[in-house]
């Protein structure tokens, strides 16, 4: 179910809890991303969100951008034990060794995919024949937390060597990057 905000714009109701969520919903969520660095950034933020409210991560995105050098894949791939230890001491991001290590590991996995597929973008978008999948959900309660494609991509990525890429995180990643169009049908952002 969606409700109307003061501006009479109907939105997916998951975003109505804060101005930050509304801004994210209106300007970022579901907009197709084709840039490797931005795709890597969203994947990394989704991994860090696991077990937390996305609003927690959303409010720390500038801190994550700073800590991970704007998610420059080549720079993050070179992070070492000292970098990890410094990040564990960083009070502005979630201090979780497994998540920090996964981001660094995944930067190296993205680099390997860039060699094989010319880009991380090509690797991801080939799963949907380079066209966003447009779902037609009536309510946010109809949207699954995972599906067969997110399970397939998660499985494939784990085989390659990616870490912390479960089917739920991958489903959220597909939504956030516009590979899936999951705005509900009465949301002003829904495109048939």
Helices and strands as residue ranges (DSSP letters): G 13-15, H 19-27, H 36-49, H 54-58, H 61-67, G 69-71, H 73-77, H 81-89, H 97-117, H 120-125, G 126-128, E 133-134, G 140-142, H 148-160, H 167-176, E 180-181
